Amino acid sequence: MGDELRIGRHVFRFEHEDLLLMEIHGDIERGEMAAMYRVHDERLLALGRLFVLADVRQAAGMSRMTKGEGLGRPKSLPPHVVAVVGAPFPVQVVIELFARATKLLTGGATTLRFFETIAEARAYLEECRRSWKPSA
């Protein structure tokens, strides 16, 4: 599909209708996380499924104000799959905490996996897309 959106320095691109590539560059500043959630949640709600490849190899961190920006997310988000590339262990812990908070706040179940390479993450997401069942 090729739809590309820039949120600050971060790039969001829908490679397929249900496959979102997120490239995080530098810090996530105030307002950017809420904008990222909007892009993600709108597509997820419209399709009922979403597969996300999050490339965080060039990520730096997030401002303190950013951490509460997920509080206004829609309730009852459908399940979705996220493959994260390049997250060192401390960042993995933070991402897992965000996924758990999302589940508590929205009821949406996130399948989350971490990978060292884009190729590994893409292979995983393609397998998930092929085997997806609406009740998953």
N, C-alpha and C positions, 0 to 999 in steps of 0.2 A: 504494500500500500504506500509506504513512504511518507506518511503524514509526519512532519517533524515540528516539534514545539520546543522553544527555549524558555526555561524558567531560570532567570539569572544566568549563570554560566553552565547550567545543567541542560542536557539534551534528552528529550523524550521523542522516540520514533516508533510508530506502529509499523512493524515489518509485515505483519499480517493483521487482519481485523482483530484477532485475539492474542497477538504476540507483541508485547511492549518491551522495547529496549530502553533502559534508563542508563545514562552515563552521568555520574556525579563528579563534578570538577570543583575542587576546593571546598570551602565551607558552605553549609546550607544556612542561609540567612533568614531573618525574620520575614514571614509571609511566604517564603518559598516552599516550605513543607506543606502548608495548607493548599497551595496551588498544585503541588505534586499529587496530593491526595485527591483533589478534585478531578484531575485528568484520569487517574487510576480508577476512582470509584464510578465516574460517569460511564466509562467503557465497560467496567465490570457489571454494573447494574443493567446496562443496555443489552449485553450479550449473555449474562448469566455465567460467564466463565472468562478467565483472563490468565495468561501465562506471562510472567515478567522475568526478564533477564536484567538484573541490576549490576552494572559494572561500577564498583566502588574503588577501583585501583587508584584513582586520582582524587578520592575524597579526602577531606581534611578533618572536618568536624561539623558541629552545628552550634548555633548560638543558643543560649539558655532559653530565650523566648520561643524558639522553634519547638521545643519539646512538648508543649501543650497544644499544638496546632491540630492534633488529631481528634480533639474532644468533640467537634461538631460533625464528625463523619456520620453517614447514614447508618441506621440500624439495619440488621438482617442482611449484611453483605453476603453474596454467594461465595462458596469456596473458591480459592484461587491458588495458583502455584507460583512461587518466587524462587529463582535461582540467582544467588549472589556470587559474584566473582571478585576475588582479590581482597577479601576482608580479613585483616589480621584477627587473631583470637579475641582481643578486647572489643573490637568492633562487632564481631559475631555475637558476643554476649549482649551488646546494646540492641542489635537488630532483633535478636530473639526476644528480648524484653518488649520491644515495640510490637512484635507479632503477637505476643501474649496479651498485651494491653488492647490491641485491636480486637482480639477474640472476645475479651471481656466487655469491651465497649460496644461492639457491633454484632457480636454473635457469629461473625464470619470466620471460617476456619482457613488458615493459611498453611499450605504445605511449603516449608522453607528448607532449602538445601544450600550448602556452601561449596564452591568450586574454586580451583586455582586458575583454570583457564576458561576462556570464552567457548572453546570447542567442546569441552566437557559439559558446560552449562547448556549449550545449544542442543547437544545430543540428548541430554536429560529432558529438556523442555519438549523436544520433538516427540520423544517417546510418550511423555505425558499427554500431549495433544492427540496423538494417535489412539491412545488407550482411554481417553476421557469418556466418562459416562456421566450423564446429567445428575445422577443421584450421588456422585462422588463428593 
